[in-house]
């Protein structure tokens, strides 16, 4: 990334030492790069773990509601983004907009919200990502918490916001490749599952041995799920606080070209939905289907409360399906998702 920044400074009109370029990428980012950048800000390591584990607990409705919850918030921000470009096209940060619009008190209120959001979101991303990498590799979780941001600081300090967009694009390519491998391995590879029909039969058998309490017919294949509906309401409301107070969304709105800003948020919502639905409907359901198989790491016992709390349903399913390649995929995903976010 530092090499690309040097090339940019030497051979293009965009110089990262200028504040407009450093903080807002000269407001020249196009729709494709913008949509990927927004997606990377929303896809954390916890998304891959939580979606799989909640699907393991409540069934097929969870990945749908998880994805839709994220889509609604991201798509709703398209309206804010378009208004920022129309009414404050020269702003470098959204705090400038707040000061002009609401005065000093409003500016201080927005600044406080931004600091709190940064602390909360940054802590969640770092602790979640370091926890995944620690669980998959055995390194100290404290080492992970310090090493992950060190990687990002190394190129953000020299390249600014545009460097994060380029890094996000590269990271998302790798992340989506790993996601496709996990999904296709679940539904097309090996004797454990290998087809949607086999997974369906295994989930019917799992519903008989370990019924899904609160689901219609106690089935993991039902959308009539108490747990699923509770999470649908939670996702459709609480995610607004994360997106509307997270300055990364505002800053990406400012950095975008006016013509593509709203489209970028709609596309990003679709991308997020594909991540949540893909990982949940493959790894989450596979974990429940394979729990009684000797290849599953906890066999013959179900996942413990500690393992469920750590979000290990998906990684354990990947071990059963892909062997050592499974946790390797999850480690790569955790690193890419954490550093991008």
C-alpha positions as CSV (number, residue, x, y, z in Angstrom):
1,X,0.0,0.0,0.0
2,X,2.8,2.4,0.8
3,X,4.3,1.6,-2.7
4,X,1.0,2.4,-4.3
5,X,0.8,5.6,-2.4
6,X,4.3,6.6,-3.6
7,X,3.2,5.9,-7.2
8,X,0.0,8.0,-6.7
9,X,2.0,10.9,-5.3
10,X,4.6,10.7,-8.1
11,X,2.4,10.1,-11.2
12,X,-1.1,11.4,-10.4
13,X,-2.7,14.7,-9.4
14,X,-3.7,13.3,-6.0
15,X,-1.2,14.1,-3.3
16,X,-1.9,12.5,0.2
17,X,-0.1,15.4,1.9
18,X,-3.0,17.7,1.0
19,X,-5.8,17.6,3.6
20,X,-8.5,17.3,0.9
21,X,-6.9,14.1,-0.4
22,X,-5.9,12.7,3.0
23,X,-9.3,13.0,4.7
24,X,-11.7,12.8,1.8
25,X,-9.8,11.3,-1.2
26,X,-10.5,14.6,-3.1
27,X,-14.1,13.6,-3.3
28,X,-13.4,11.6,-6.4
29,X,-14.2,8.0,-5.5
30,X,-16.4,6.2,-8.0
31,X,-19.4,3.9,-7.3
32,X,-17.7,0.5,-7.5
33,X,-14.8,1.4,-5.1
34,X,-17.2,3.3,-2.8
35,X,-19.6,0.4,-2.5
36,X,-16.8,-2.0,-1.6
37,X,-15.4,0.5,0.9
38,X,-18.8,0.8,2.6
39,X,-19.2,-3.0,2.7
40,X,-15.8,-3.5,4.3
41,X,-16.7,-0.9,7.0
42,X,-19.8,-3.0,7.9
43,X,-18.4,-6.6,7.5
44,X,-16.5,-7.4,10.7
45,X,-15.0,-10.7,11.8
46,X,-18.0,-11.0,14.2
47,X,-20.4,-11.0,11.3
48,X,-19.0,-14.4,10.2
49,X,-19.0,-15.8,13.7
50,X,-22.3,-14.5,15.0
51,X,-24.3,-15.3,11.8
52,X,-23.1,-19.0,11.9
53,X,-23.6,-19.4,15.6
54,X,-27.1,-17.8,15.6
55,X,-28.1,-20.0,12.6
56,X,-26.8,-23.0,14.5
57,X,-29.1,-22.1,17.4
58,X,-32.3,-20.9,15.6
59,X,-32.2,-22.1,12.0
60,X,-32.5,-20.8,8.5
61,X,-34.4,-17.6,9.3
62,X,-31.4,-16.0,11.1
63,X,-29.1,-15.4,8.1
64,X,-32.0,-13.8,6.2
65,X,-32.9,-11.4,9.0
66,X,-29.2,-10.7,9.8
67,X,-28.6,-9.7,6.1
68,X,-31.8,-7.7,5.8
69,X,-31.0,-5.9,9.1
70,X,-27.7,-4.7,7.7
71,X,-29.2,-3.9,4.3
72,X,-31.9,-1.6,5.7
73,X,-29.4,0.5,7.7
74,X,-26.9,0.8,4.8
75,X,-29.6,1.6,2.3
76,X,-31.2,4.1,4.5
77,X,-27.9,6.0,4.8
78,X,-28.1,6.5,1.0
79,X,-30.6,9.3,1.7
80,X,-28.2,11.0,4.2
81,X,-25.3,10.6,1.7
82,X,-27.2,12.3,-1.1
83,X,-28.2,15.2,1.1
84,X,-24.6,15.7,2.2
85,X,-23.4,15.9,-1.4
86,X,-26.2,18.4,-2.3
87,X,-26.1,20.7,0.7
88,X,-22.5,20.4,1.9
89,X,-20.5,19.4,-1.2
90,X,-17.3,21.2,0.1
91,X,-17.2,19.6,3.5
92,X,-14.1,17.6,4.5
93,X,-15.6,15.9,7.6
94,X,-19.2,15.5,8.8
95,X,-18.3,17.4,12.0
96,X,-17.9,20.5,9.8
97,X,-21.5,20.0,8.5
98,X,-22.7,19.6,12.1
99,X,-21.1,22.9,13.2
100,X,-22.5,24.9,10.3
101,X,-26.0,23.4,10.7
102,X,-26.4,23.2,14.5
103,X,-23.8,25.6,15.9
104,X,-21.2,25.0,18.6
105,X,-23.4,22.9,20.9
106,X,-24.5,20.7,18.0
107,X,-20.9,20.4,17.0
108,X,-19.9,19.2,20.4
109,X,-22.8,16.8,20.6
110,X,-21.9,15.2,17.3
111,X,-18.2,15.1,18.3
112,X,-19.1,13.3,21.5
113,X,-21.2,10.8,19.6
114,X,-18.4,10.2,17.1
115,X,-15.8,9.6,19.8
116,X,-18.1,7.1,21.6
117,X,-18.9,5.3,18.4
118,X,-15.3,5.1,17.5
119,X,-14.4,3.6,20.9
120,X,-17.3,1.1,20.9
121,X,-17.0,0.1,17.3
122,X,-13.2,0.0,17.4
123,X,-13.2,-2.1,20.5
124,X,-15.7,-4.6,19.1
125,X,-13.8,-5.0,15.8
126,X,-10.4,-5.4,17.5
127,X,-11.5,-7.7,20.3
128,X,-13.7,-9.8,18.0
129,X,-11.0,-10.1,15.3
130,X,-8.2,-10.9,17.7
131,X,-10.4,-13.4,19.4
132,X,-11.0,-15.3,16.2
133,X,-7.4,-15.3,15.2
134,X,-6.3,-16.3,18.7
135,X,-8.8,-19.2,18.7
136,X,-7.7,-20.4,15.2
137,X,-4.0,-20.0,15.7
138,X,-3.2,-20.0,19.4
139,X,-1.4,-16.6,19.5
140,X,-2.0,-14.3,22.5
141,X,-5.2,-12.3,22.1
142,X,-3.4,-9.3,23.4
143,X,-0.8,-9.6,20.7
144,X,-3.6,-9.8,18.1
145,X,-5.3,-6.6,19.5
146,X,-2.0,-4.7,19.1
147,X,-0.8,-6.3,15.8
148,X,-4.0,-5.8,13.8
149,X,-4.1,-2.0,14.0
150,X,-0.4,-1.7,13.5
151,X,-0.8,-3.1,10.0
152,X,-3.4,-0.5,9.2
153,X,-1.6,2.5,10.7
154,X,1.4,1.6,8.6
155,X,-0.4,2.6,5.4
156,X,-3.1,5.0,6.5
157,X,-0.6,7.5,7.9
158,X,1.0,7.8,4.5
159,X,-1.9,7.2,2.1
160,X,-4.9,8.6,3.9
161,X,-8.5,7.7,3.0
162,X,-7.7,6.7,-0.6
163,X,-5.2,4.1,0.7
164,X,-8.0,2.5,2.8
165,X,-10.3,2.3,-0.2
166,X,-7.6,0.5,-2.3
167,X,-6.8,-1.8,0.7
168,X,-10.6,-2.5,1.2
169,X,-11.0,-3.5,-2.4
170,X,-8.1,-6.0,-2.2
171,X,-9.3,-7.3,1.1
172,X,-12.8,-7.8,-0.1
173,X,-11.7,-9.7,-3.1
174,X,-9.9,-12.2,-0.8
175,X,-12.7,-12.2,1.7
176,X,-15.4,-13.0,-0.9
177,X,-13.2,-15.7,-2.5
178,X,-13.0,-17.4,0.9
179,X,-16.7,-17.0,1.4
180,X,-17.4,-18.6,-2.0
181,X,-15.1,-21.5,-1.2
182,X,-16.9,-22.2,2.1
183,X,-20.4,-22.0,0.5
184,X,-19.5,-24.2,-2.5
185,X,-17.6,-26.7,-0.3
186,X,-20.7,-27.1,1.9
187,X,-23.1,-27.8,-1.0
188,X,-21.0,-29.5,-3.6
189,X,-18.0,-31.2,-2.0
190,X,-17.4,-34.5,-0.1
191,X,-19.7,-37.1,1.4
192,X,-20.6,-35.4,4.6
193,X,-23.1,-33.0,2.9
194,X,-22.3,-32.5,-0.8
195,X,-25.7,-31.4,-1.9
196,X,-28.7,-29.2,-0.8
197,X,-30.8,-32.3,-0.5
198,X,-28.4,-34.1,1.8
199,X,-28.3,-31.0,4.0
200,X,-32.1,-30.8,4.1
201,X,-32.3,-34.5,5.3
202,X,-29.6,-33.9,7.9
203,X,-31.4,-30.9,9.3
204,X,-34.7,-32.8,9.5
205,X,-32.8,-35.5,11.5
206,X,-31.2,-32.8,13.7
207,X,-34.7,-31.4,14.4
208,X,-35.8,-34.8,15.8
209,X,-32.7,-35.4,18.0
210,X,-32.2,-31.7,19.1
211,X,-35.5,-29.8,18.5
212,X,-35.3,-26.1,17.8
213,X,-37.3,-24.7,20.7
214,X,-39.5,-21.8,19.6
215,X,-39.6,-22.8,15.9
216,X,-42.6,-24.1,14.0
217,X,-42.6,-27.9,14.2
218,X,-39.3,-27.4,16.2
219,X,-37.5,-27.4,12.8
220,X,-34.3,-25.6,11.9
221,X,-35.8,-25.2,8.4
222,X,-38.7,-23.0,9.5
223,X,-38.9,-19.2,9.1
224,X,-41.5,-19.2,11.9
225,X,-39.0,-18.8,14.7
226,X,-39.3,-16.9,18.0
227,X,-35.5,-16.4,18.1
228,X,-35.4,-15.4,14.5
229,X,-38.1,-12.8,14.9
230,X,-36.5,-11.4,18.1
231,X,-33.3,-11.0,16.2
232,X,-35.1,-9.4,13.2
233,X,-36.5,-6.7,15.4
234,X,-33.1,-6.2,17.1
235,X,-31.2,-6.0,13.8
236,X,-33.7,-3.6,12.2
237,X,-33.4,-1.2,15.1
238,X,-30.0,-1.4,16.9
239,X,-27.9,-1.4,13.7
240,X,-29.1,2.2,13.0
241,X,-27.0,3.4,16.0
242,X,-23.9,1.7,14.5
243,X,-24.3,3.1,11.0
244,X,-25.6,6.6,11.6
245,X,-23.0,7.4,14.4
246,X,-20.1,5.7,12.6
247,X,-18.0,8.4,11.0
248,X,-16.7,6.0,8.4
249,X,-20.0,6.1,6.6
250,X,-20.1,9.9,6.7
251,X,-16.5,10.1,5.5
252,X,-17.2,7.8,2.6
253,X,-20.2,9.9,1.6
254,X,-18.0,12.9,1.5
255,X,-15.3,11.1,-0.5
256,X,-17.7,9.8,-3.2
257,X,-18.5,11.4,-6.5
258,X,-22.0,13.0,-6.3
259,X,-23.5,10.9,-9.1
260,X,-22.7,7.5,-7.5
261,X,-23.1,8.0,-3.8
262,X,-26.7,6.7,-3.3
263,X,-26.1,3.8,-5.7
264,X,-23.0,2.9,-3.7
265,X,-24.9,2.5,-0.5
266,X,-27.6,0.4,-2.1
267,X,-25.0,-1.9,-3.7
268,X,-23.1,-2.2,-0.4
269,X,-26.3,-3.3,1.3
270,X,-26.7,-6.0,-1.2
271,X,-23.1,-7.1,-0.7
272,X,-23.5,-7.2,3.0
273,X,-26.7,-9.3,2.6
274,X,-24.8,-11.8,0.5
275,X,-22.1,-12.2,3.2
276,X,-24.5,-12.7,6.0
277,X,-26.9,-15.1,4.1
278,X,-24.0,-17.0,2.5
279,X,-22.1,-17.8,5.7
280,X,-25.2,-18.5,7.7
281,X,-26.9,-20.7,5.2
282,X,-23.7,-22.7,4.7
283,X,-21.5,-22.9,7.8
284,X,-24.3,-22.3,10.3
285,X,-26.6,-24.9,9.0
286,X,-23.7,-27.3,8.3
287,X,-22.7,-27.0,12.0
288,X,-26.1,-28.2,13.1
289,X,-26.4,-30.8,10.5
290,X,-22.9,-32.3,11.2
291,X,-22.9,-32.1,15.0
292,X,-23.7,-35.9,15.3
293,X,-21.0,-36.8,12.7
294,X,-17.7,-38.2,14.0
295,X,-15.8,-35.6,11.9
296,X,-17.2,-32.8,13.9
297,X,-14.6,-31.5,16.4
298,X,-16.9,-31.8,19.5
299,X,-18.4,-35.2,18.7
300,X,-20.2,-36.8,20.5
301,X,-21.0,-33.7,22.5
302,X,-22.9,-30.6,21.3
303,X,-21.2,-27.2,21.4
304,X,-20.7,-25.9,24.9
305,X,-22.0,-22.5,26.0
306,X,-18.4,-21.2,26.0
307,X,-17.9,-22.4,22.4
308,X,-21.3,-20.9,21.4
309,X,-20.3,-17.6,23.0
310,X,-17.0,-17.6,21.1
311,X,-18.9,-18.1,17.8
312,X,-17.2,-21.3,16.9
313,X,-20.1,-23.1,15.2
314,X,-19.0,-22.0,11.7
315,X,-15.3,-22.7,12.2
316,X,-16.0,-26.2,13.6
317,X,-18.2,-26.9,10.6
318,X,-15.4,-25.8,8.3
319,X,-13.1,-28.2,10.0
320,X,-15.5,-31.1,9.4
321,X,-15.9,-30.1,5.7
322,X,-12.5,-28.8,4.7
323,X,-10.1,-30.1,7.4
324,X,-7.2,-27.8,8.2
325,X,-8.2,-25.5,5.3
326,X,-11.4,-24.6,7.1
327,X,-9.8,-22.7,10.1
328,X,-7.2,-21.3,7.7
329,X,-10.0,-19.7,5.7
330,X,-11.6,-18.3,8.8
331,X,-8.3,-16.9,10.0
332,X,-7.8,-15.1,6.6
333,X,-11.4,-13.9,6.7
334,X,-10.9,-12.6,10.3
335,X,-7.8,-10.7,9.3
336,X,-9.2,-9.2,6.2
337,X,-12.5,-8.3,7.7
338,X,-10.9,-6.7,10.8
339,X,-8.3,-4.7,9.0
340,X,-10.8,-3.4,6.4
341,X,-13.4,-2.4,9.0
